[in-house]
Amino acid sequence: MLQAAESPQAIRDKARDVRRLVLQAVHRAGGGHVGGPLSVADILAALYFHELRIDPARPQDPDRDRMILSKGHSTLALYATLALRGYFPVAELATAYQVDSRLQGHPDMTRLPGLDMSTGSLGQGLSAGVGMAIAAKLGGKSYRTFVVIGDGESQEGQVWEAAHVAARYKLDNLVGILDWNRFQQFGWRADGMQQAHPLENPRQKFEAFGWHVIETDGHDQAQLLRALEEARGVQGRPVMIVAHTIKGRGVSFMENQADWHAKAPNDQQLATALSDLGGDLMLVPDPAAVPYQAKRWALPMAPTRRFTPVPGKAQAQRDVFGNELIALSKTYPNLVVLDGDLANSTKADLFAAAVPERFLQMGIAEQNMASAAAGLAHSGYIPWISTFTSFIVKRSLDQIRVQVAQTHANVKLVGSYSGIMTNRTGKSHQSLADLAVMRSIPGLVVVAPADGEEAAQAMAAMMAYQGPVYLRLNREPSPAIFDKSYTFKLGAGVVLREGTDVALISTGVQTSRALEAAELLAKDGISARVLHLPTVKPLDTGAIVAAAKATKRVLVTEEHTVTGGLGSAVAEVLSELHPVPVKRHGIEDTFAESGSDDELLSKYGLTAAHVAALAKEWCRG
């Protein structure tokens, strides 16, 4: 592991070179961020040329120090620093912001070596750092995690969710560095058009959250190195270095000018800026730069299977969830569970009691929990996030999109209390659109098991799959359909009943009502084929087309809104591959309400009798 440990003057020279490269890259691209990168250049130079234990030849070394640039607008400064440190050729900076470039507008760890986390949506980086710091503690590792955050992004509540958890877990291996330049893109306004500070009194705020705070001049290398040295000696608390900086530092006409947040200098402005900075490093493009092809993650598929339902005792999927986590933990020592203060409702408390050392209470802070899970995943752990479906999907969607799915983090997202049967909690806790939301996220597998046995097997399959998966679970006991002779496969549909008049397609616990509806239809002489699709993404398109060909009409029933759910997905497939009439049956465009399970299923037309009546009217009409 290499640590540059260069002198203050050498680091000043590197920071100057970073600024020169940033300005030339933005000028060449015709756009991009300038003020923030110039502000943070000294901090990044101090980290990469003095503090971090890293090796550019081994960017994935498991024992390396981690560094996250949470204020992703300053990414060009990070790119320039990485290039000067030897992670990739300096000439590649000429491709910044372009199609096929590895140097995207915000850090993308799937493209460029040396990036420890993708960022862009502000406020997420510190949470990912919390996850990495926890991972080091769990694994007995000595690496440290550094996170550079902006004062503007510190208006995000997630920053303070992370600050709270970091202090509670005594993460003295976590160092935050606040680039306190007192400017943001447009900002709070006071006295007409005067720019107001985006974050007042950061020392007091972080100290109130239990952090050790060090204030320093963010452009004085000697002071920065002393602050980093002090941070190494702090025990029992995370450290926040508040670095006083100047936006646009080093360029006379850019300093403390908010309108240089994101703007390319013209030819004359570039010449003036480079003259202000001094030095002579020029960006020479490499015409042989290889275009980068963005990754498209391959999702699992398996052939359609057939299974004859086996009546058994009804089970609550949440009970299965808690017990299966315990069973899986015996095979996977890197399995950890993150709870959003709902463990006794989701039954993650069973795991907490059995394996307390791998149970992480993240509190009522779902956004921080999702980003921390991504940090854990990229540190070698397999985190399971456990909370209610309505909270994981709605509150932490952006974190799932940017830091879990986009980075293909091996995170298992578990939404409990799905659908309308949520123990009389009403519309705030009911999740009626989660399948529509989650299936739209690239690279995310979406699973909705029908009963307890399938839920247990699905969890085992999720552990074997390397990548993000969303698991939809229900609170109430559901009728048994499968026994241990069944084998769940990601991506495979299951034909539960043959039929020729109509195909009933369903997912999750609604499949038991589809089966019951098929029995009712049989009494009226209507032959219904029942196809269960436990994997909503990727869909078993072969099974869907086969059902359409066999019956000529398809009715999709689901405990979910008809907008964008399984019915929409099936209609999309058939419209392209084998057009037949399709009816979507579920909850219409409305919020539900409090009530008993039977009352809600009846009022919103989700009972087996409702399904059978709709199919019968269609077939006889």
C-alpha positions as CSV (number, residue, x, y, z in Angstrom):
1,M,0.0,0.0,0.0
2,L,1.5,3.3,-1.1
3,Q,1.3,6.6,0.7
4,A,2.8,9.6,-1.2
5,A,3.4,11.8,1.9
6,E,4.8,14.7,-0.2
7,S,5.8,18.0,1.2
8,P,3.4,21.0,1.5
9,Q,5.1,22.8,-1.4
10,A,4.9,19.8,-3.6
11,I,1.2,19.4,-2.8
12,R,0.6,23.1,-3.6
13,D,2.1,22.5,-7.0
14,K,-0.2,19.5,-7.5
15,A,-3.2,21.6,-6.5
16,R,-2.2,24.3,-9.0
17,D,-1.9,21.6,-11.7
18,V,-5.3,20.2,-10.8
19,R,-6.8,23.7,-11.3
20,R,-5.1,24.2,-14.6
21,L,-6.3,20.8,-15.9
22,V,-9.9,21.6,-14.7
23,L,-10.1,24.9,-16.5
24,Q,-8.7,23.4,-19.7
25,A,-11.0,20.4,-19.6
26,V,-14.1,22.6,-19.1
27,H,-13.0,25.0,-21.8
28,R,-12.5,22.1,-24.2
29,A,-15.9,20.5,-23.3
30,G,-17.7,23.8,-23.7
31,G,-19.4,23.5,-20.3
32,G,-19.0,22.0,-16.8
33,H,-18.4,22.9,-13.2
34,V,-15.6,25.3,-12.3
35,G,-16.1,27.1,-9.0
36,G,-16.4,24.0,-6.8
37,P,-13.5,22.1,-8.3
38,L,-11.2,25.1,-7.8
39,S,-12.4,25.4,-4.3
40,V,-11.7,21.8,-3.4
41,A,-8.4,21.2,-5.3
42,D,-6.1,21.8,-2.3
43,I,-8.1,19.3,-0.2
44,L,-7.9,16.6,-2.8
45,A,-4.2,17.2,-3.4
46,A,-3.5,16.8,0.3
47,L,-5.5,13.6,0.5
48,Y,-4.1,11.9,-2.6
49,F,-0.5,13.1,-2.4
50,H,0.0,12.8,1.4
51,E,-2.7,11.1,3.4
52,L,-4.4,8.2,1.6
53,R,-3.0,4.7,1.7
54,I,-3.6,3.8,-1.9
55,D,-2.0,2.1,-4.9
56,P,-3.0,3.3,-8.4
57,A,-1.8,-0.1,-9.7
58,R,-4.2,-1.9,-7.4
59,P,-7.3,0.4,-7.3
60,Q,-9.5,-2.4,-5.8
61,D,-7.1,-3.4,-3.0
62,P,-9.4,-4.4,-0.1
63,D,-7.1,-2.7,2.4
64,R,-6.9,0.6,0.7
65,D,-8.2,3.8,2.3
66,R,-11.5,4.9,0.8
67,M,-12.3,8.4,-0.5
68,I,-15.8,9.6,-1.6
69,L,-16.4,12.9,-3.3
70,S,-20.0,13.6,-2.1
71,K,-20.1,17.0,-3.7
72,G,-20.1,15.5,-7.1
73,H,-20.2,18.8,-8.9
74,S,-16.5,19.0,-8.2
75,T,-15.8,15.8,-10.0
76,L,-13.3,17.3,-12.5
77,A,-11.0,18.2,-9.7
78,L,-11.1,14.6,-8.5
79,Y,-10.5,13.3,-12.1
80,A,-7.5,15.6,-12.5
81,T,-6.1,14.5,-9.1
82,L,-6.6,10.8,-10.0
83,A,-4.9,11.4,-13.3
84,L,-1.9,13.1,-11.7
85,R,-1.7,10.3,-9.1
86,G,-1.4,7.8,-11.9
87,Y,-4.8,6.1,-12.1
88,F,-5.3,7.0,-15.8
89,P,-3.5,9.1,-18.4
90,V,-3.7,12.9,-18.0
91,A,-4.6,13.2,-21.7
92,E,-7.9,11.4,-21.1
93,L,-9.1,14.5,-19.3
94,A,-9.7,15.9,-22.7
95,T,-12.7,13.5,-23.1
96,A,-14.5,14.8,-19.9
97,Y,-18.3,15.1,-20.2
98,Q,-18.4,13.5,-23.6
99,V,-20.4,10.5,-24.8
100,D,-18.4,7.2,-24.4
101,S,-16.0,8.9,-21.9
102,R,-15.1,7.3,-18.6
103,L,-15.1,10.8,-17.2
104,Q,-18.8,11.5,-16.7
105,G,-20.4,14.7,-15.3
106,H,-20.5,13.1,-11.9
107,P,-18.4,10.3,-10.5
108,D,-19.4,6.8,-11.9
109,M,-17.5,4.1,-10.1
110,T,-18.5,1.5,-12.7
111,R,-16.5,3.3,-15.4
112,L,-13.3,4.7,-13.8
113,P,-10.7,3.0,-11.6
114,G,-10.0,4.9,-8.3
115,L,-13.6,5.9,-7.6
116,D,-14.9,4.3,-4.4
117,M,-18.6,5.4,-4.8
118,S,-20.8,7.0,-7.5
119,T,-22.3,10.3,-6.4
120,G,-24.3,13.1,-8.0
121,S,-27.5,13.5,-6.1
122,L,-26.3,15.7,-3.2
123,G,-26.2,14.5,0.4
124,Q,-25.6,10.8,-0.2
125,G,-21.8,10.5,0.1
126,L,-21.4,10.7,3.8
127,S,-23.9,7.9,4.3
128,A,-21.9,5.6,1.9
129,G,-18.9,6.5,3.9
130,V,-20.7,5.4,7.1
131,G,-21.3,2.1,5.5
132,M,-17.7,1.6,4.5
133,A,-16.5,2.6,8.0
134,I,-18.9,0.2,9.6
135,A,-17.6,-2.5,7.2
136,A,-14.0,-1.9,8.3
137,K,-15.1,-2.2,12.0
138,L,-17.0,-5.4,11.3
139,G,-14.1,-6.9,9.4
140,G,-11.3,-5.8,11.8
141,K,-9.7,-3.8,8.9
142,S,-7.4,-0.8,9.5
143,Y,-8.4,1.2,6.4
144,R,-10.0,4.6,6.9
145,T,-12.8,6.3,4.9
146,F,-12.7,10.0,3.9
147,V,-15.7,11.9,2.5
148,V,-15.5,15.4,1.0
149,I,-18.8,17.1,1.4
150,G,-20.1,20.5,0.4
151,D,-21.7,23.2,2.6
152,G,-24.6,23.5,0.2
153,E,-25.4,19.8,0.1
154,S,-25.4,19.8,3.9
155,Q,-28.9,21.2,3.7
156,E,-29.9,17.7,2.9
157,G,-31.4,15.9,5.8
158,Q,-29.6,12.7,4.9
159,V,-26.2,14.3,5.8
160,W,-27.5,14.6,9.4
161,E,-28.9,11.1,9.4
162,A,-25.4,9.9,8.5
163,A,-23.9,12.2,11.2
164,H,-26.1,10.7,13.8
165,V,-25.4,7.1,13.0
166,A,-21.6,7.7,12.6
167,A,-21.4,9.1,16.1
168,R,-23.6,6.4,17.6
169,Y,-21.4,3.7,16.1
170,K,-18.2,5.6,17.2
171,L,-16.8,5.6,13.7
172,D,-13.3,7.0,14.5
173,N,-12.2,5.6,11.2
174,L,-14.4,8.0,9.3
175,V,-13.1,11.5,8.4
176,G,-15.4,14.0,6.8
177,I,-14.0,17.2,5.1
178,L,-16.4,20.1,4.7
179,D,-15.5,22.3,1.7
180,W,-16.9,25.4,3.4
181,N,-16.7,28.0,0.7
182,R,-20.1,29.6,1.7
183,F,-21.6,29.5,-1.8
184,Q,-24.0,27.3,-3.6
185,Q,-25.5,27.4,-7.1
186,F,-28.3,29.9,-6.5
187,G,-28.7,29.8,-2.8
188,W,-30.6,31.5,0.0
189,R,-31.2,35.2,-0.6
190,A,-31.0,38.0,1.8
191,D,-31.1,41.8,1.2
192,G,-32.1,41.6,-2.4
193,M,-29.6,39.6,-4.4
194,Q,-26.9,39.2,-1.7
195,Q,-25.7,35.6,-1.5
196,A,-26.2,34.1,2.0
197,H,-24.2,31.3,3.5
198,P,-25.7,27.9,2.9
199,L,-24.4,26.4,6.2
200,E,-23.9,28.5,9.3
201,N,-21.8,27.4,12.3
202,P,-20.8,23.9,11.0
203,R,-18.5,23.4,14.0
204,Q,-21.4,23.7,16.5
205,K,-23.7,21.5,14.4
206,F,-21.3,18.6,14.0
207,E,-20.1,18.9,17.6
208,A,-23.8,18.7,18.6
209,F,-24.0,15.4,16.7
210,G,-21.0,14.0,18.7
211,W,-18.2,14.6,16.1
212,H,-14.7,15.8,16.8
213,V,-14.4,19.0,14.7
214,I,-11.2,20.5,13.4
215,E,-11.2,23.9,11.7
216,T,-8.5,24.8,9.2
217,D,-7.6,26.9,6.2
218,G,-8.6,24.7,3.3
219,H,-6.0,26.3,1.0
220,D,-3.0,26.2,3.4
221,Q,-1.3,22.8,2.9
222,A,0.6,23.0,6.2
223,Q,-2.6,23.6,8.1
224,L,-4.4,20.9,6.1
225,L,-1.7,18.3,6.8
226,R,-1.8,19.2,10.6
227,A,-5.6,18.7,10.6
228,L,-5.3,15.3,8.9
229,E,-2.6,14.4,11.4
230,E,-4.8,15.4,14.3
231,A,-7.7,13.3,12.8
232,R,-5.5,10.2,12.9
233,G,-5.2,10.4,16.6
234,V,-9.0,10.8,17.5
235,Q,-10.5,7.8,19.1
236,G,-14.2,6.9,19.7
237,R,-15.7,9.6,17.5
238,P,-15.9,10.5,13.8
239,V,-14.0,13.5,12.7
240,M,-15.2,16.5,10.6
241,I,-12.5,18.8,9.2
242,V,-14.1,22.2,8.5
243,A,-12.0,23.6,5.7
244,H,-12.4,27.3,5.1
245,T,-12.2,27.7,1.3
246,I,-12.9,30.1,-1.5
247,K,-15.1,29.2,-4.4
248,G,-13.2,29.7,-7.7
249,R,-9.9,29.8,-5.7
250,G,-6.8,30.9,-7.7
251,V,-8.5,32.7,-10.6
252,S,-9.0,36.4,-9.9
253,F,-12.3,36.9,-11.8
254,M,-13.9,33.6,-10.5
255,E,-13.2,33.9,-6.7
256,N,-16.4,34.3,-4.6
257,Q,-18.5,34.6,-7.8
258,A,-21.5,32.3,-7.6
259,D,-22.2,32.6,-11.3
260,W,-19.0,30.6,-12.0
261,H,-20.5,27.5,-10.4
262,A,-21.0,25.9,-13.8
263,K,-19.7,27.9,-16.9
264,A,-17.0,27.4,-19.4
265,P,-14.4,30.2,-19.8
266,N,-13.9,31.6,-23.3
267,D,-10.5,31.7,-24.9
268,Q,-9.5,35.0,-23.3
269,Q,-10.8,34.0,-19.9
270,L,-8.9,30.7,-20.1
271,A,-5.7,32.5,-20.9
272,T,-6.2,35.0,-18.0
273,A,-7.1,32.1,-15.6
274,L,-4.0,30.1,-16.5
275,S,-1.9,33.2,-16.1
276,D,-3.3,33.8,-12.6
277,L,-2.5,30.2,-11.6
278,G,1.0,30.1,-13.0
279,G,2.8,26.9,-14.0
280,D,2.9,25.5,-17.4
281,L,0.9,22.2,-17.4
282,M,-1.2,22.0,-20.6
283,L,-3.8,19.4,-21.5
284,V,-2.9,17.6,-24.7
285,P,-5.6,15.3,-26.0
286,D,-4.9,11.7,-26.9
287,P,-6.4,10.9,-30.2
288,A,-6.1,7.2,-29.4
289,A,-8.4,7.3,-26.4
290,V,-10.6,4.2,-26.4
291,P,-14.4,4.9,-26.3
292,Y,-16.1,3.4,-23.2
293,Q,-19.2,1.3,-23.5
294,A,-21.6,1.6,-20.6
295,K,-22.4,-1.6,-18.8
296,R,-25.8,-3.3,-19.1
297,W,-26.2,-5.8,-16.4
298,A,-27.4,-9.3,-17.4
299,L,-30.4,-10.3,-15.3
300,P,-31.0,-13.9,-14.4
301,M,-33.4,-16.0,-16.4
302,A,-34.6,-19.6,-16.0
303,P,-37.0,-21.8,-18.0
304,T,-40.7,-21.8,-17.1
305,R,-41.7,-24.6,-14.7
306,R,-44.9,-26.4,-13.7
307,F,-46.0,-27.2,-10.2
308,T,-49.2,-28.6,-8.7
309,P,-50.2,-26.5,-5.7
310,V,-49.9,-28.3,-2.3
311,P,-52.4,-27.1,0.3
312,G,-50.7,-26.4,3.7
313,K,-50.7,-24.2,6.7
314,A,-50.8,-20.5,6.0
315,Q,-47.7,-18.6,6.9
316,A,-46.8,-14.9,7.3
317,Q,-44.0,-14.1,4.9
318,R,-42.5,-11.7,7.5
319,D,-42.0,-14.7,9.9
320,V,-40.3,-16.6,7.2
321,F,-38.1,-13.6,6.5
322,G,-36.7,-13.4,10.0
323,N,-36.0,-17.1,10.3
324,E,-34.5,-17.4,6.8
325,L,-32.1,-14.6,7.6
326,I,-30.7,-16.6,10.5
327,A,-30.4,-19.7,8.4
328,L,-28.6,-17.8,5.6
329,S,-26.2,-16.1,8.0
330,K,-24.7,-19.5,8.9
331,T,-23.7,-19.9,5.2
332,Y,-22.8,-16.3,4.5
333,P,-20.6,-14.8,7.2
334,N,-20.7,-11.4,5.3
335,L,-24.5,-11.1,5.5
336,V,-25.6,-8.1,7.6
337,V,-29.1,-6.6,8.3
338,L,-29.9,-2.9,8.4
339,D,-33.1,-2.1,10.2
340,G,-35.1,1.2,10.0
341,D,-36.5,0.8,13.6
342,L,-39.2,-1.7,12.5
343,A,-37.6,-5.0,13.3
344,N,-40.4,-6.2,15.6
345,S,-42.9,-5.6,12.8
346,T,-40.8,-7.0,9.9
347,K,-39.5,-9.8,12.1
348,A,-35.9,-8.8,11.5
349,D,-35.8,-8.8,15.3
350,L,-35.4,-12.6,15.1
351,F,-32.1,-12.1,13.4
352,A,-31.2,-9.3,15.8
353,A,-31.6,-11.7,18.7
354,A,-29.8,-14.6,17.1
355,V,-26.9,-12.7,15.3
356,P,-26.7,-9.3,17.1
357,E,-23.1,-8.6,16.0
358,R,-24.4,-8.4,12.4
359,F,-27.5,-6.4,13.0
360,L,-27.2,-2.7,12.4
361,Q,-29.9,-0.4,13.8
362,M,-30.0,2.6,11.4
363,G,-33.0,4.3,13.0
364,I,-35.9,6.1,11.2
365,A,-33.6,7.3,8.4
366,E,-34.2,5.3,5.3
367,Q,-32.1,7.4,2.9
368,N,-29.0,7.0,5.0
369,M,-29.8,3.3,5.4
370,A,-29.8,2.8,1.6
371,S,-26.6,4.7,1.0
372,A,-24.9,3.0,3.9
373,A,-25.9,-0.4,2.5
374,A,-24.2,0.5,-0.8
375,G,-21.1,1.4,1.1
376,L,-21.2,-1.9,2.9
377,A,-21.8,-3.8,-0.3
378,H,-18.8,-2.2,-2.0
379,S,-16.7,-3.2,1.0
380,G,-17.4,-6.9,0.7
381,Y,-20.6,-7.3,2.7
382,I,-24.1,-8.4,1.6
383,P,-26.5,-6.1,3.3
384,W,-30.2,-6.7,3.6
385,I,-32.3,-3.5,4.2
386,S,-35.4,-4.2,6.1
387,T,-38.3,-1.8,6.5
388,F,-41.8,-1.2,5.2
389,T,-42.4,-1.2,1.5
390,S,-43.9,2.3,1.5
391,F,-40.7,3.7,3.1
392,I,-38.0,1.9,1.2
393,V,-39.6,2.7,-2.1
394,K,-40.7,6.2,-1.6
395,R,-38.2,7.6,0.9
396,S,-35.0,6.1,-0.4
397,L,-35.7,5.8,-4.1
398,D,-33.0,8.2,-5.2
399,Q,-30.4,6.5,-3.1
400,I,-31.4,3.1,-4.6
401,R,-31.2,4.6,-8.1
402,V,-27.8,6.3,-7.7
403,Q,-25.8,4.3,-5.3
404,V,-27.4,0.8,-5.3
405,A,-28.7,0.1,-8.8
406,Q,-26.4,2.3,-10.8
407,T,-23.3,0.8,-9.1
408,H,-24.8,-2.7,-9.2
409,A,-24.2,-3.0,-5.5
410,N,-25.0,-6.4,-4.0
411,V,-27.8,-5.0,-1.8
412,K,-31.0,-6.9,-0.9
413,L,-33.9,-4.5,-0.5
414,V,-36.8,-6.0,1.5
415,G,-40.2,-4.2,1.6
416,S,-42.5,-5.6,4.2
417,Y,-46.2,-4.7,4.7
418,S,-46.8,-4.6,0.9
419,G,-50.1,-4.0,-0.7
420,I,-53.2,-3.0,1.2
421,M,-53.2,-5.6,4.0
422,T,-51.1,-3.6,6.5
423,N,-53.0,-4.1,9.8
424,R,-55.3,-1.1,9.6
425,T,-52.5,1.4,9.1
426,G,-54.1,3.1,6.1
427,K,-52.8,4.8,3.0
428,S,-49.6,6.2,4.5
429,H,-48.3,2.7,5.2
430,Q,-49.8,0.9,2.2
431,S,-47.7,0.5,-0.9
432,L,-49.7,0.1,-4.0
433,A,-47.2,1.2,-6.7
434,D,-43.9,-0.3,-5.6
435,L,-43.7,-2.8,-8.5
436,A,-44.2,-0.1,-11.0
437,V,-41.5,2.0,-9.4
438,M,-38.9,-0.7,-8.8
439,R,-39.2,-2.5,-12.2
440,S,-38.4,0.8,-13.9
441,I,-34.9,1.0,-12.3
442,P,-32.2,-0.4,-14.6
443,G,-30.5,-3.6,-13.4
444,L,-32.7,-4.2,-10.4
445,V,-34.3,-7.6,-10.0
446,V,-37.8,-7.5,-8.6
447,V,-39.3,-10.5,-6.7
448,A,-42.8,-11.0,-5.2
449,P,-43.3,-14.5,-3.7
450,A,-46.7,-16.2,-3.3
451,D,-46.2,-17.8,0.1
452,G,-43.8,-18.6,2.9
453,E,-42.0,-21.5,1.2
454,E,-41.4,-19.5,-1.9
455,A,-40.3,-16.5,0.1
456,A,-37.6,-18.6,1.9
457,Q,-36.4,-20.0,-1.4
458,A,-36.4,-16.6,-3.1
459,M,-34.2,-15.3,-0.3
460,A,-31.7,-18.1,-0.9
461,A,-31.7,-17.3,-4.6
462,M,-31.2,-13.6,-3.9
463,M,-28.1,-14.4,-1.8
464,A,-26.6,-16.5,-4.6
465,Y,-27.2,-13.7,-7.1
466,Q,-24.5,-11.0,-7.3
467,G,-26.4,-7.7,-7.6
468,P,-29.3,-5.6,-6.3
469,V,-32.7,-7.3,-5.7
470,Y,-36.0,-6.0,-4.4
471,L,-38.1,-8.4,-2.4
472,R,-41.8,-7.7,-1.8
473,L,-43.3,-9.3,1.3
474,N,-46.7,-9.2,2.9
475,R,-47.6,-8.9,6.6
476,E,-50.5,-11.3,6.9
477,P,-50.5,-15.1,6.6
478,S,-51.0,-16.3,3.1
479,P,-52.3,-19.7,1.9
480,A,-49.6,-22.3,1.1
481,I,-49.1,-23.1,-2.5
482,F,-45.6,-24.6,-2.5
483,D,-43.8,-27.2,-0.4
484,K,-40.2,-28.2,-0.3
485,S,-40.4,-30.2,-3.5
486,Y,-40.6,-26.9,-5.3
487,T,-37.5,-25.1,-6.6
488,F,-37.6,-21.4,-7.0
489,K,-35.6,-19.9,-9.8
490,L,-35.0,-16.2,-10.5
491,G,-36.7,-15.2,-13.7
492,A,-38.9,-18.3,-14.0
493,G,-42.7,-18.3,-14.1
494,V,-44.7,-21.2,-12.7
495,V,-47.7,-22.7,-14.4
496,L,-49.9,-23.8,-11.5
497,R,-53.0,-24.9,-13.5
498,E,-53.6,-25.7,-17.1
499,G,-56.5,-24.1,-19.0
500,T,-57.8,-23.1,-22.4
501,D,-60.4,-20.4,-22.0
502,V,-58.6,-17.7,-20.1
503,A,-55.2,-17.1,-18.6
504,L,-55.1,-15.7,-15.0
505,I,-51.6,-14.2,-14.4
506,S,-50.6,-13.0,-11.0
507,T,-47.7,-12.4,-8.6
508,G,-47.2,-12.3,-4.9
509,V,-50.0,-13.4,-2.5
510,Q,-52.7,-12.5,-5.1
511,T,-51.7,-15.7,-6.8
512,S,-53.6,-17.7,-4.2
513,R,-56.7,-15.8,-5.1
514,A,-56.1,-16.4,-8.8
515,L,-56.0,-20.1,-8.0
516,E,-59.2,-19.9,-6.0
517,A,-60.8,-18.0,-8.8
518,A,-59.9,-20.8,-11.3
519,E,-61.7,-23.3,-9.0
520,L,-64.8,-21.1,-9.1
521,L,-64.6,-20.7,-12.8
522,A,-64.3,-24.5,-13.3
523,K,-67.6,-24.9,-11.6
524,D,-69.1,-22.7,-14.3
525,G,-67.4,-24.8,-17.0
526,I,-64.6,-22.2,-17.7
527,S,-61.1,-23.6,-18.0
528,A,-58.6,-21.1,-16.5
529,R,-54.8,-21.4,-16.9
530,V,-53.0,-19.9,-13.8
531,L,-49.6,-18.5,-14.3
532,H,-47.6,-17.3,-11.3
533,L,-44.8,-14.8,-12.0
534,P,-42.8,-14.5,-8.8
535,T,-40.1,-12.5,-10.6
536,V,-41.6,-9.3,-11.9
537,K,-38.3,-8.3,-13.4
538,P,-37.0,-10.0,-15.5
539,L,-40.3,-11.4,-16.7
540,D,-40.6,-14.9,-18.0
541,T,-41.8,-13.7,-21.5
542,G,-41.9,-17.2,-22.8
543,A,-44.5,-18.2,-20.2
544,I,-46.6,-15.2,-20.9
545,V,-46.6,-15.8,-24.6
546,A,-47.4,-19.5,-24.1
547,A,-50.3,-18.6,-21.9
548,A,-51.7,-16.1,-24.5
549,K,-51.4,-18.7,-27.3
550,A,-53.1,-21.4,-25.2
551,T,-56.1,-19.2,-24.1
552,K,-56.4,-16.2,-26.5
553,R,-57.2,-13.9,-23.6
554,V,-55.2,-12.8,-20.5
555,L,-56.4,-11.4,-17.2
556,V,-53.7,-10.1,-14.9
557,T,-54.7,-9.7,-11.3
558,E,-52.5,-8.1,-8.6
559,E,-52.7,-6.5,-5.2
560,H,-51.2,-3.4,-6.7
561,T,-52.3,-0.4,-8.8
562,V,-53.2,-1.2,-12.3
563,T,-50.9,1.6,-13.4
564,G,-47.5,0.3,-14.2
565,G,-47.6,-2.9,-12.3
566,L,-47.6,-6.5,-13.5
567,G,-50.6,-6.0,-15.7
568,S,-48.8,-3.2,-17.6
569,A,-45.7,-5.3,-17.9
570,V,-47.6,-8.3,-19.3
571,A,-49.5,-6.0,-21.7
572,E,-46.1,-4.6,-22.9
573,V,-44.8,-8.1,-23.6
574,L,-47.9,-9.3,-25.5
575,S,-48.3,-6.1,-27.5
576,E,-44.8,-6.8,-29.0
577,L,-44.7,-10.6,-29.1
578,H,-48.2,-12.0,-29.4
579,P,-51.1,-9.5,-29.3
580,V,-54.2,-10.8,-27.6
581,P,-56.9,-9.1,-25.5
582,V,-55.5,-8.2,-22.0
583,K,-57.5,-7.1,-19.0
584,R,-55.6,-5.5,-16.0
585,H,-57.2,-6.2,-12.6
586,G,-56.0,-4.5,-9.5
587,I,-56.5,-1.3,-7.5
588,E,-57.7,1.5,-9.7
589,D,-56.1,5.0,-9.6
590,T,-56.8,5.7,-5.9
591,F,-55.4,5.6,-2.5
592,A,-56.8,2.9,-0.2
593,E,-57.7,3.3,3.5
594,S,-57.8,1.7,6.9
595,G,-59.8,-1.5,7.5
596,S,-59.6,-5.2,8.1
597,D,-58.1,-7.4,5.4
598,D,-61.4,-8.8,4.3
599,E,-63.0,-5.4,4.2
600,L,-60.3,-4.0,2.1
601,L,-60.0,-6.9,-0.3
602,S,-63.8,-6.8,-0.8
603,K,-64.1,-3.0,-1.2
604,Y,-61.2,-2.8,-3.7
605,G,-62.4,-5.9,-5.7
606,L,-59.4,-8.2,-5.0
607,T,-61.2,-11.3,-3.7
608,A,-61.2,-14.6,-5.7
609,A,-64.9,-14.0,-6.3
610,H,-64.2,-10.7,-7.9
611,V,-61.5,-12.2,-10.1
612,A,-63.8,-15.1,-11.1
613,A,-66.7,-12.8,-11.9
614,L,-64.6,-10.6,-14.1
615,A,-63.2,-13.6,-16.0
616,K,-66.6,-15.2,-16.3
617,E,-68.2,-12.0,-17.7
618,W,-65.4,-11.7,-20.2
619,C,-65.5,-15.3,-21.4
620,R,-69.3,-15.4,-21.6
621,G,-69.7,-11.9,-23.0
